[in-house]
Amino acid sequence: MTNMVCLSHMETKGVSSAILSAVRAGVAEQLTAVVKRPFDGASIQTVEKKFIETLGKSGASGLIELFARNDELAKAVIHDGQKHYRKFLAMGRYLTLLGEISLKRGIYQSNKAKRSICPLEQKLRFINDYVSFAAAEYICYSLASMTLREFVKHCEKWTLMKPSEGSVKRVLDYVGQFLEASDFLNAVRSEQRVSEEAVTLALSMDSTSILIRRDGWRHATAATISTYDVQGNRLDTVYIGRMPEKGKTQAKRLLEKEVEAIMAKHKFKHIVCIADGARELWRYFRRKYPNAIHVVDFFHVCEHLSKLSQLFFQNPAEAKAWYKKYRAILKEAPNGASKLIRAARYRWSITKKNPEIEAEIKYLQHNRKRMNYFQLRQNHLPIGSGVVEAACKNLIGARMKKSGMRWTIDGGQTVLTLRSLILSNRWENFWSYFLSRHFPEFET
């Protein structure tokens, strides 16, 4: 009698023979089928695909043998303190990277327990007792970029496993619950390394609209934490993506944890907060990081400058010339913001009164202290929020705004978190942690 779950060394006897036998039979059959075909690219394409199918089927045969060899054979086992007796063999199906495999495995029952147990499945601990962890990883990594339907079609064409939409969705739901309930980010952060060349830490946050079921268009949040070297070259970036939420609460909390973790590992010469002109964001940055260098995105300011030039001049050529002149001054001249504001106020004084002009000048005045681009460039510090704006497109928009996309909060958050892990180069650490939570005895 054995205790469940009993972990022991893997029994592999007969596995290699099963694989080699399947390979020999499959390859011989395929070569016989193509021997009369001409040797050209079209024929070789067929051979390539058939060889992959053969290797897949051979590997699947090996897995079936491996599972059978490691099934429990004892007449009785102890599970949850109850003695269970081996009653019968039942067919089990499992989705793996090599396709779906089927085999008969032992089923144990107890007079006192309501449910039967399958020792093989308790050893495997597959997701939903069906999907292997390798298959689940492939599913999750792929769904970070593809829609569910795109992925299923991709598998039908290119992979050995042919999952149903339902199976794929259940895996995504399972991993999504893990992502939100576990403290995996703390473990992942602990593995993150900071380059010794890093001298600047830049934080940024922005929003973009996505379509939510029953709620319509709402703002999802992207945040980035980037490191730069002394020459202003970006070294690394951590991406955060959050579905629409009141006050960006969770996005801010995650940003703060990332900053805290990275600053605990490395001392930075400069801390820079970059954003557009959104007042709510600047209130947050002033409160949370009052000693950081605060920068309004240069290119966002240039949009206001362009609008101002068009309000000042009816002649497009004059508007363009004025815009180019003061854009250069703003970027390259000491006290460029003050010079621009003086020029704008003068032009306003000789122009017909317009509330739009007043609003644009007030915008410049309000952000004057955050527009010291000359000094920032002298110190090789970032002046634009291009990293987080790109995150709005690449992290959120590229996946969440595909044609016909509508999201639930939970489903969308799972995809955003998976995408952020990939873009932040954290996937391997995350999946190792995911495995370790299911197999505490496993050294990741």
BELRA-V447683 format. One record per pair of residues at least 24 apart in sequence whose C-alpha atoms are under 8 Angstrom apart, sorted by the first residue. I is the first residue (numbers start at 1). J is the second residue. D is the distance in whole Angstrom. If there is no record, write none. Layout:
I;J;D
I;J;D
This chain:
1;74;6
1;75;7
1;76;5
1;77;5
1;78;7
2;74;7
2;76;7
2;77;5
2;78;6
3;77;6
3;78;5
3;79;6
4;77;6
4;78;6
4;79;5
4;80;8
4;119;7
5;79;7
5;119;7
5;122;6
5;123;6
6;123;8
7;123;7
10;70;7
11;66;7
11;69;6
11;70;6
12;66;6
12;69;7
13;69;7
14;65;7
15;62;5
15;63;8
15;65;6
15;66;6
16;62;7
18;58;8
18;61;6
18;62;6
18;65;7
19;58;5
19;59;6
19;61;6
19;62;5
20;58;7
21;58;8
22;54;8
22;57;7
22;58;5
22;61;7
23;54;6
23;55;6
23;58;5
26;54;6
27;51;7
27;54;7
53;160;7
56;98;5
56;99;8
56;160;7
57;98;7
59;98;7
60;98;6
60;99;7
60;101;6
63;101;8
64;101;7
64;102;7
64;103;6
67;120;8
68;103;7
68;104;8
68;105;7
70;120;7
71;105;7
71;106;7
71;119;7
71;120;5
72;106;7
72;119;6
72;120;7
73;106;7
76;108;8
82;110;7
82;112;7
82;113;7
83;110;6
84;108;5
84;109;5
84;110;4
84;111;8
85;109;5
85;110;6
93;130;7
94;129;8
94;130;5
94;131;6
94;132;7
95;130;6
95;131;5
95;132;6
95;135;7
95;161;7
95;163;8
96;131;6
96;132;5
96;134;7
96;135;5
96;161;7
97;132;8
97;134;6
97;135;5
97;159;8
97;160;6
97;161;6
98;160;5
98;161;6
99;160;5
99;161;4
99;162;7
100;161;6
100;162;8
125;438;7
127;171;7
127;174;8
128;171;8
131;171;8
133;435;8
136;171;7
137;431;8
139;168;7
139;171;8
139;172;8
140;171;8
140;172;6
140;175;8
140;418;7
141;418;7
141;422;8
143;415;7
144;399;8
144;415;5
144;416;7
144;418;6
144;419;5
145;399;6
145;419;8
146;399;7
147;399;8
172;414;7
173;411;7
173;414;8
175;414;8
176;410;8
176;411;7
176;413;8
176;414;5
179;414;7
179;417;8
184;430;7
184;433;7
184;434;8
185;430;8
187;433;7
188;426;7
188;429;6
188;430;6
188;433;8
189;258;7
189;261;7
190;261;8
191;429;7
194;262;7
194;265;7
194;266;7
195;235;8
196;266;8
197;228;8
197;229;5
197;230;7
198;227;6
198;228;5
198;229;5
198;230;7
198;235;7
198;268;7
199;227;7
199;228;6
199;229;5
199;230;6
199;267;8
199;268;5
199;269;5
199;270;6
200;227;6
200;228;5
200;229;7
200;230;8
200;268;6
200;269;6
200;270;5
200;271;6
200;272;7
200;381;7
201;225;7
201;226;6
201;227;5
201;228;7
201;268;7
201;270;6
201;271;5
201;272;6
202;226;5
202;227;6
202;228;8
202;271;6
202;272;5
202;273;6
202;274;7
202;382;8
203;271;8
203;272;6
203;273;5
203;274;6
204;273;6
204;274;5
204;275;6
204;385;7
204;388;6
205;274;8
205;275;6
205;281;8
205;388;6
206;275;7
206;276;8
206;388;6
206;389;7
206;392;7
207;392;7
208;392;6
208;396;8
208;397;8
210;397;8
210;400;7
210;401;6
210;406;8
211;401;8
211;405;7
211;406;5
211;407;6
212;406;5
212;407;5
212;408;6
212;409;7
213;406;6
213;407;6
213;408;6
218;244;6
219;243;8
219;244;5
220;244;4
220;245;8
220;396;8
221;248;7
221;251;7
221;392;8
222;251;8
222;388;7
222;391;6
222;392;6
222;395;8
222;396;8
223;251;7
223;255;7
223;388;6
223;391;8
224;255;8
224;387;7
224;388;6
224;391;8
225;255;8
225;258;8
225;259;7
230;380;7
231;380;6
232;380;5
232;381;6
232;382;7
237;424;6
238;420;8
238;423;8
238;424;5
239;391;7
239;395;8
239;420;5
239;421;8
239;423;7
239;424;6
240;417;7
240;420;6
241;395;7
241;396;7
241;413;8
241;416;5
241;417;6
241;420;6
242;413;6
242;416;7
242;417;8
243;409;6
243;412;7
243;413;6
243;416;8
244;409;8
272;382;8
274;383;8
274;384;7
274;385;6
275;385;6
276;300;6
276;301;8
276;385;8
277;367;8
294;370;6
295;370;5
295;371;6
295;372;8
295;383;7
296;367;7
296;370;5
296;371;6
296;383;8
296;384;8
297;383;6
297;384;4
297;385;5
298;331;8
298;371;7
298;373;8
298;383;6
298;384;5
298;385;8
299;384;6
301;364;8
302;327;7
304;360;7
305;360;8
308;357;6
308;360;7
311;356;8
311;357;7
312;347;7
312;348;7
312;351;7
312;357;8
330;371;8
330;373;7
330;374;8
331;373;5
331;374;6
332;373;7
332;374;5
333;374;6
334;372;8
334;374;6
334;375;7
335;372;7
335;374;7
336;372;7
336;373;8
336;374;7
337;364;8
337;368;6
337;371;6
337;372;7
338;368;7
341;365;7
395;419;6
395;420;7
395;423;8
